[in-house]
Amino acid sequence: MMNKTTFKKLLKHYGSQTAIANVAGVSRASVSHWRHNKNGCGAVSAIKLSRDCGIDPGQLCGDLK
């Protein structure tokens, strides 16, 4: 699961959950689930986001630690 600080960094970088979803290649609902810790970010999405925003993919997806 993604911690709140990491999600805030994503939101600050992209400006909206919709923008995060577009870069990650997922639905806005998926991003909302990340925000509320219902689901975690997948490895592919984490890698896409980390390439663009510079956050370590391990912080975005627990499977990559």
C-alpha positions in Angstrom: 0.0 0.0 0.0 1.1 3.5 -0.7 1.6 5.8 2.3 -0.1 9.2 2.5 3.1 11.2 2.1 3.9 9.4 -1.1 0.4 9.9 -2.5 0.6 13.6 -1.6 3.9 13.9 -3.6 2.2 12.3 -6.6 -0.7 14.7 -6.3 1.5 17.7 -6.0 3.5 16.6 -9.0 0.6 15.8 -11.3 -2.1 18.2 -9.9 -5.0 15.8 -10.0 -6.0 12.1 -9.6 -7.0 12.1 -13.2 -3.6 13.1 -14.3 -2.0 10.4 -12.1 -4.4 7.9 -13.7 -3.5 9.0 -17.2 0.3 8.6 -16.7 -0.1 5.3 -14.7 -2.5 3.8 -17.4 -5.2 3.1 -14.9 -8.7 4.4 -14.1 -9.3 7.4 -11.8 -11.1 5.0 -9.5 -7.9 2.9 -9.1 -6.0 6.1 -8.1 -8.8 6.8 -5.6 -8.3 3.3 -4.1 -4.6 4.0 -3.7 -5.4 7.2 -1.9 -7.7 5.5 0.5 -5.5 2.4 0.9 -8.1 0.0 -0.6 -5.7 -1.3 -3.2 -2.0 -0.9 -3.9 -0.4 0.5 -7.0 0.8 -2.3 -9.4 4.4 -2.7 -10.4 3.8 -1.5 -14.0 2.0 1.6 -12.9 4.7 2.3 -10.3 7.4 2.1 -12.8 5.6 4.4 -15.2 5.0 7.0 -12.5 8.5 6.8 -11.1 10.0 7.5 -14.5 8.0 10.6 -14.8 8.0 12.0 -11.3 11.2 10.7 -9.8 9.6 8.9 -6.8 11.3 5.5 -6.1 9.0 2.8 -7.5 9.4 0.9 -4.2 7.6 3.7 -2.4 4.7 3.4 -4.9 4.4 -0.4 -5.0 5.3 -2.6 -2.0 6.1 -5.5 -4.4 9.1 -3.6 -5.7 10.9 -3.2 -2.4 
